[in-house]
Amino acid sequence: MSKDFILPDIGEGIVECEIVEWLVAEGDEVKEDQPVVEVMTDKAMVEIPAKDDGVVEKLYYQKGDIAKVHEPLFAIKPADGSSDETPAKESEPTKKEEPKAEEKQPSTGGDTTDFILPDIGEGIVECEIVEWLVSEGDEVKEDQPVVEVMTDKATVEIPAKDDGTVVKLYHKKGDIAEVHKPLFALQPAGGTASAAEQSSASASDDTGSDDVAPVPDASNKAEPPKKARQGKAVASPAVRRLARENDINIADVEGSGKKGRVLKQDIKDFVSGSPAEKSETAAAPAAAQTTGGTRTEAIRGVKAAMAKQMMKSVSTIPHFTYADEFDVTDLIALREKLKEQYKEKGIRLTVMPFFIKALSLALKEFPVMNAQVNEDCTEITYFDDHNIGMAVDTKIGLLVPNVKQVQNKSIIDVANEVTRLTQASREGKLPQADMKQGTISISNIGVIGGTVATPIINKPEAAIVALGKVQELPRFDANGNVVARKIMTVSWSGDHRIIDGGTIARFNKRWQEFLEDPTSMLVNMV
């Protein structure tokens, strides 16, 4: 007989996810740990694997459907033919409540249970405690954020699964917590916590004053309304996308659904409402001045990974730098001419797609710029695919996703990929595949304001270029007249083991020709 696979906790307080792609079909055989379905949460794309060998008998959702955590996702017939009289119960160990029952702590009263850190996705096995949002003794409600943790991909909040009182925090700020290990101890509501409430109530009665109790209520009513909820908003991926499309922080939206869930109508009402309440937080008292203090933080997550990667790069690759000026006046004029036209089609056209496509055209003539050497520099590998990376500055650190196979893409195709990768990076939802197999990289420091840089090569690639800011500067035209031109400085770093100064100068000159006369790209495109 078949048994149901129950969608497990995906972490981050997520209660549902969207089916992005089924990786198997009904009737397919699957092996243990084989990915079965790709789902999307508001934080990441996650693959859900099979727990046993068997045959997929039924898929309970279609592509685009919303699946609920702790509900059946698909039915599988085990390879060993074992039966499942109660399918839903068979898979319940995937729920994290099961370990809690095993790890009760009688020393704090028989009702205390441990909260087990759930799977956070993406193969993550540990995370750093960034901030406890509650203290021992605090009462918490179901879905209330309890702790903020950081993985190597994002900072996320872990919510409580039940109402109750926090009895013990097993980790301090900065500690490393392991998945499937206790995170904190909770005394569920209705147990000894209720006795504490009763003693608190009796303490109030002992004051003998009828006026004492109403005073806090009156003061609470006098407080200004909250600008945003405390902690993570509860909403489906579709609602979160709608909020992003309207440039809204979903935490600012009051949810009208069950348990404060934000609905699509709430987003629409927020868009049409007055922004006045958002500006109430604009005025804040100046912070008191302090002197002589220091602060030490551990380097973790994306920043730690970047530090290791950069150390390996500079210690194993002999860098050399080459810089030149580009006149991008005509390129910017072309982009301005096309921007509104493609905006109506939902395409965000920046100058970056032009730089990426032009770079690909130049790589065809200088394949060594798209090559890599092995560790002991005894072999060189040339790549047909131009997987061009672009550095994205995010709140969790620098990420370098790459646009795959640029040689086969149009400028519009590249523009769509640039938009997708940038948005996914800044929202912490970038799949690992988008950061792998890069062959050359671009870092756009100009968006922040720099003009010249000495970028570090993204090992094992052989070159990287930094784009400076565009400046309007005086230049001489063909007739000797001074004219205003839009000038950008580009700065290259190359692997001197396989690239010499003449090669990078000639390559850069060809790239420059495409960008300074963007129409010349047309005759070179496939």
Secondary structure, DSSP 8 states (H G I E B T S, - for coil): --EEEE----STT--EEEEEEESS-TT-EE-TT-EEEEEE-SS-EEEEE-SSSEEEEEES--TT-EEETTSEEEEEEETT----SSHHHHTGGGSTHHHHHHT--GGG-TT-EEEE----STT--EEEEEEESS-TT-EE-TT-EEEEEE-SS-EEEEE-SSSEEEEEE-S-TT-EEETTSEEEEEEETTTHHHHHHHHHHHHHHTT--TTTTHHHHHHHHHS---SS-SS-----HHHHHHHHHTT--GGGS---SGGG---HHHHHHHHHS-GGGGGGGS---------S--------HHHHHHHHHHHHHHHHS-EEEEEEEEE-HHHHHHHHHHHHHHHTTT----SHHHHHHHHHHHHHH-GGGGEEE-TTSS-EEE-SS--EEE-EEETTEEE--EETTGGG--HHHHHHHHHHHHHHHHTT---GGGGSS--EEEEEGGGTT-S-------TT-SEEEEE---EEEEEE-TTS-EEEEEEEEEEEEEETTT--HHHHHHHHHHHHHHHHSGGGGGGG--
